[in-house]
Amino acid sequence: MDFTKTEMHASVDALADQIFRGQVSDDYHKSHRDQGEGFDRDLWRVLADAGLLAGTLSEASGGSDMNLLEVTGLLEAQGAVLAKLPLWQSIIASQLIDTFGSADQKAALLPAYSSGDSHLSLAFTEAARADLEDLLKVENQSVTGQLNDVAFAQQASAIVLPLQTDDGTVLYLLDPSQDGVTLLLQMASNDEPHYQLQLNNLPINPANIVASPNGDVDLVEWVLQRSYTALAAVQLGVVQEAIKRTANYVNERHQFNKPLSSFQAVSHRAANGYIDYSSLRACVYLAAWRLSEGKDASAEARTAKWWACEAGHRIAHTAQHLHGGLGADIDYPIHRYFLWAKQLEYTLGGAQQQLAALGKALADNDSLGFVI
């Protein structure tokens, strides 16, 4: 596989890395430890001012028409420094609106997102499960029920919400500040603010429904494929930095007058971590490339998410173990990479859920996998 990056891809990588590493350090995390329900809106506006938020949109919406493969560098850079931002959620939601939204929806939501004045969120935990019949149902033009694990729902300009109607599944742009919506805080392992959405006779406005022009695109699957790929890209940045920091540590730390890296058991385990990282990178880039080319990536996106689960789990534990007692010290930064890797591992379904979905796809489609 050729990993040579386009000029746009390399430029996004360099700019994103410069911004995130320049703005987010280990000391930054200590000073922002008590941020609570919010996120760093100053950093969010720095990304906007650099054109990285608007860049993910089409030229018609004032963007640079960056494809998902080029966006992976932005997400990797976020993961490398563990920046607590609603980035991948906003990118996927904004691209959904940009691609399938009405003119009014675009005008109402995209300019504020591009300028860094607002963000978007996704409520797709239930939709990531195999049975879409478990989604909230629209009855008498209103919805009552609850949804868990909605990241950065507070003050979002819109939350993309899948709903079950008599005509099938639709995506709804929910304003969390409207009557009938209650948010209950559910802090995640990596200290991101997640919420339980409680909907009580929420009236459904048809103007807020997002639909494909001819009804020929499964928008739930459209969002899920991109979400799995984006999550895996963030995880790629997390594990790459965890390996890098661990390699530096075992080279500097001495035991029996020799660096830890000179011990075979240590070097072999670190090497296995790099193999896992490389496997994840290949899967992320393949899934992102297929989506960027307008191809279906149902298997590739879920494979990337599976590798994000497996590689994230193994590398996070390797980093913890090779740091010894420092791995469990919350005043030392490596523990944060463990928490982020575990959070990303289980977001929108863990490894077993992805394997179950892939197994069903292989059983239903003889063209997937190796054909003899």
C-alpha positions in Angstrom: 0.0 0.0 0.0 1.3 3.4 -1.0 1.2 5.8 2.0 2.5 8.8 0.0 0.3 11.8 1.0 -1.1 14.4 -1.3 0.0 18.0 -0.9 -3.3 18.9 0.8 -3.0 15.9 3.1 0.6 16.8 4.1 -0.3 20.5 4.6 -3.2 19.6 6.9 -1.0 17.2 8.9 1.7 19.9 9.4 -0.8 22.7 10.3 -2.8 20.5 12.7 0.3 19.2 14.4 1.7 22.7 14.8 -1.5 24.0 16.3 -2.2 21.1 18.7 1.3 20.6 19.9 1.7 24.4 20.3 -1.5 24.7 22.3 -1.8 21.5 24.2 1.0 20.3 26.5 1.2 18.1 29.6 1.0 21.3 31.7 -2.0 22.3 29.7 -3.8 19.2 30.9 -3.0 19.9 34.5 -4.4 23.4 34.2 -7.5 22.3 32.5 -8.2 19.3 34.7 -11.3 20.9 36.3 -12.9 22.0 33.0 -16.0 20.0 33.8 -18.8 20.0 31.3 -17.2 22.3 28.8 -14.2 22.3 26.4 -11.6 24.8 25.4 -13.4 27.1 23.1 -10.3 29.3 22.6 -8.6 26.2 21.1 -11.7 25.5 19.0 -11.5 29.0 17.6 -7.8 28.6 16.8 -8.7 25.6 14.6 -11.5 27.7 13.0 -9.2 30.7 12.4 -6.7 28.3 10.7 -9.5 27.2 8.3 -9.4 23.6 9.6 -13.1 23.5 10.6 -14.5 25.1 7.4 -11.9 23.1 5.4 -13.9 19.9 6.0 -16.9 21.4 4.1 -17.5 21.7 0.4 -16.5 24.8 -1.6 -20.2 25.6 -2.0 -20.4 25.9 1.8 -17.3 28.0 2.0 -14.9 25.2 2.7 -11.8 23.6 1.1 -13.5 20.4 0.2 -11.1 18.3 2.2 -11.9 14.6 1.9 -11.9 12.2 4.9 -8.5 10.8 4.1 -7.0 14.4 4.4 -9.0 14.9 7.6 -7.4 11.9 9.3 -4.3 14.0 9.9 -6.3 16.5 11.8 -7.9 13.8 14.0 -4.5 12.0 14.5 -3.0 15.3 15.7 -5.9 15.7 18.2 -5.4 12.2 19.5 -1.7 12.7 19.9 -2.1 15.5 22.4 -5.5 14.3 23.9 -7.3 17.5 23.1 -10.8 17.4 24.6 -12.8 18.8 21.7 -16.0 17.8 19.8 -14.0 17.5 16.6 -14.8 14.2 15.0 -18.5 14.5 15.9 -18.7 18.0 14.4 -16.8 17.0 11.3 -19.2 14.1 10.6 -22.3 16.1 11.5 -21.3 19.1 9.4 -20.5 16.9 6.4 -23.9 15.2 6.7 -25.6 18.6 6.7 -23.4 19.9 3.9 -24.1 16.8 1.7 -27.8 16.1 2.4 -29.1 19.1 4.4 -31.6 21.6 3.0 -30.5 25.2 2.2 -32.1 26.4 5.4 -30.3 23.8 7.5 -27.0 24.7 5.9 -27.5 28.4 6.4 -28.6 28.0 10.0 -25.8 25.7 11.2 -22.7 25.6 9.0 -21.5 29.3 9.1 -21.4 29.3 12.9 -19.5 25.9 12.9 -17.0 27.2 10.4 -16.2 30.3 12.4 -15.8 28.3 15.7 -18.8 29.9 17.3 -20.7 26.6 17.7 -20.2 22.8 17.5 -22.3 19.8 16.5 -22.9 16.4 18.1 -24.1 12.9 17.3 -26.5 10.6 19.2 -25.6 7.3 17.6 -24.9 4.9 20.4 -28.2 3.0 19.9 -27.9 3.3 16.1 -24.5 1.5 16.2 -26.3 -1.6 17.5 -27.4 -4.2 15.0 -31.2 -3.8 15.5 -32.4 -0.3 14.5 -35.9 -1.1 15.9 -34.5 -0.1 19.3 -34.3 3.5 18.1 -36.7 6.1 19.5 -40.0 6.1 17.7 -42.0 9.1 16.4 -45.6 8.8 17.6 -48.2 11.5 16.9 -45.4 13.8 15.6 -43.6 13.7 18.9 -40.9 11.7 20.7 -40.6 10.5 24.3 -37.7 8.5 25.6 -34.0 8.7 26.4 -30.6 8.3 24.8 -27.3 7.7 26.5 -23.7 8.6 25.8 -24.1 11.8 23.7 -20.8 13.6 23.8 -20.6 17.4 24.1 -24.4 17.7 23.9 -24.4 20.8 26.1 -24.6 24.0 24.0 -24.4 22.1 20.7 -26.1 24.0 17.9 -27.6 20.6 16.8 -27.4 17.0 17.7 -27.9 14.5 14.9 -30.5 12.1 16.2 -31.7 8.9 14.4 -35.4 8.3 14.8 -37.8 5.5 13.8 -40.9 6.6 11.9 -43.7 4.8 10.0 -41.7 5.4 6.8 -38.4 4.1 8.2 -35.4 5.6 9.9 -34.7 9.4 9.6 -32.0 11.7 10.9 -33.2 14.7 13.0 -31.3 17.8 13.9 -32.2 18.3 17.5 -31.7 21.6 19.3 -30.8 20.6 22.9 -32.0 23.9 24.3 -35.6 23.5 23.1 -38.5 22.5 25.4 -38.9 18.8 26.0 -35.1 18.1 26.2 -33.3 17.4 29.4 -29.6 16.8 29.6 -28.0 14.7 32.5 -24.2 14.7 32.7 -22.4 11.3 32.3 -18.6 12.0 32.5 -16.6 9.6 30.3 -13.4 7.8 31.2 -11.3 10.3 29.4 -13.0 13.2 31.2 -15.2 14.2 28.1 -18.7 15.4 29.0 -21.2 12.9 27.8 -24.9 13.2 28.5 -28.1 11.3 28.7 -30.8 12.9 26.6 -34.3 12.7 28.1 -37.0 13.6 25.6 -40.5 14.3 26.9 -43.2 14.8 24.2 -40.6 16.5 22.0 -42.4 17.9 18.9 -40.9 16.9 15.6 -40.4 19.7 13.1 -40.3 18.3 9.6 -37.9 21.1 8.6 -35.2 19.6 10.9 -35.2 16.2 9.1 -32.2 15.4 7.0 -32.9 13.1 4.0 -31.1 11.9 0.9 -32.5 13.4 -2.3 -34.0 10.2 -3.7 -34.1 8.2 -0.5 -31.5 5.9 -2.0 -28.8 6.5 0.7 -28.9 4.8 4.1 -27.9 7.9 6.1 -27.5 5.9 9.4 -24.9 3.7 7.7 -23.4 6.8 6.0 -22.8 8.4 9.4 -21.6 5.2 11.1 -19.0 4.4 8.4 -17.5 7.8 8.8 -17.8 7.8 12.6 -16.0 4.4 12.9 -13.2 5.7 10.6 -12.9 9.0 12.4 -12.7 7.3 15.8 -10.0 5.0 14.5 -8.1 8.0 13.3 -8.2 9.6 16.7 -7.1 6.3 18.2 -4.2 6.2 15.7 -2.9 9.5 17.1 -3.3 8.3 20.7 -1.4 5.0 20.3 1.3 6.5 18.2 2.1 9.1 20.9 1.8 6.4 23.6 4.4 4.2 21.8 6.7 7.2 21.2 6.6 8.3 24.9 7.1 4.7 26.0 10.1 4.2 23.7 11.7 7.4 25.1 11.1 6.2 28.6 12.6 2.7 28.3 15.6 4.2 26.5 16.2 6.7 29.3 15.3 4.5 32.3 18.2 2.2 33.5 18.0 -1.0 35.5 21.1 -3.1 36.4 23.2 -0.3 34.8 21.5 -0.9 31.4 18.6 0.9 29.7 15.3 -1.0 30.0 15.1 -1.1 26.2 18.1 -3.4 26.1 16.1 -6.2 27.8 14.6 -8.5 25.2 11.1 -8.8 26.9 10.8 -5.0 26.9 11.9 -4.5 23.3 9.7 -7.3 22.0 6.6 -5.9 23.7 7.3 -2.5 22.4 7.9 -3.9 18.9 4.5 -5.7 19.0 3.0 -2.3 19.9 4.5 -0.8 16.8 3.1 -3.7 14.7 -0.4 -3.0 16.1 -0.1 0.7 15.3 1.0 0.0 11.7 -1.9 -2.4 11.2 -4.3 0.2 12.5 -2.8 2.9 10.3 -3.3 0.7 7.2 -6.9 0.0 8.0 -7.7 3.7 8.8 -6.2 4.9 5.6 -8.0 2.3 3.5 -11.4 3.0 5.0 -10.8 6.8 4.7 -9.7 6.5 1.1 -12.7 4.4 0.1 -15.1 6.9 1.7 -13.2 9.8 0.1 -13.7 8.1 -3.3 -17.4 7.7 -2.8 -17.1 4.0 -2.3 -18.9 1.8 0.2 -16.7 1.1 3.3 -19.0 -0.9 5.5 -16.5 -3.7 6.0 -13.4 -1.4 5.9 -14.7 1.1 8.5 -15.7 -1.6 10.9 -12.4 -3.3 10.4 -10.6 0.0 11.2 -12.8 0.3 14.4 -12.0 -3.3 15.4 -8.3 -2.6 15.0 -8.8 0.7 17.0 -10.3 -1.5 19.8 -7.6 -4.2 19.7 -4.6 -2.0 19.1 -5.8 0.6 21.6 -6.2 -2.1 24.3 -2.9 -3.7 23.7 -0.8 -0.6 23.3 -2.4 1.2 26.2 -1.6 -1.7 28.5 1.9 -2.0 27.1 2.6 1.7 27.8 1.2 1.4 31.3 3.3 -1.8 32.1 6.6 -0.6 30.6 6.3 2.6 32.6 6.1 0.5 35.8 4.8 2.4 38.8 4.7 5.7 36.9 2.1 4.2 34.6 -0.4 4.4 37.5 0.6 7.8 38.8 -2.0 10.4 37.8 0.6 13.2 38.1 2.5 11.5 35.2 1.0 12.0 31.7 1.0 8.4 30.4 -2.1 7.4 32.3 -4.2 9.8 30.2 -3.3 7.8 27.1 -4.6 4.6 28.7 -7.9 6.4 29.6 -8.3 7.8 26.1 -7.5 4.5 24.4 -10.1 2.7 26.5 -12.8 5.3 25.9 -12.2 5.2 22.2 -12.2 1.4 22.3 -15.8 1.2 23.5 -17.3 4.3 21.8 -19.9 3.1 19.3 -19.2 -0.5 20.2 -16.2 -2.6 21.2 -14.3 -5.2 19.3 -16.8 -8.0 19.7 -19.6 -5.9 18.4 -17.5 -5.0 15.3 -16.6 -8.7 14.8 -20.3 -9.7 15.0 -21.2 -7.1 12.3 -18.3 -8.1 10.1 -19.2 -11.8 10.5 -22.8 -11.1 9.4 -21.5 -9.1 6.5 -19.2 -11.9 5.4 -22.0 -14.5 5.7 -24.4 -12.3 3.6 -21.9 -11.3 0.9 -19.7 -13.8 -0.9 -17.7 -11.0 -2.5 -16.2 -9.8 0.8 -13.0 -11.2 2.2 -10.7 -13.6 0.3 -12.4 -15.4 -2.6 -10.8 -18.7 -3.7 
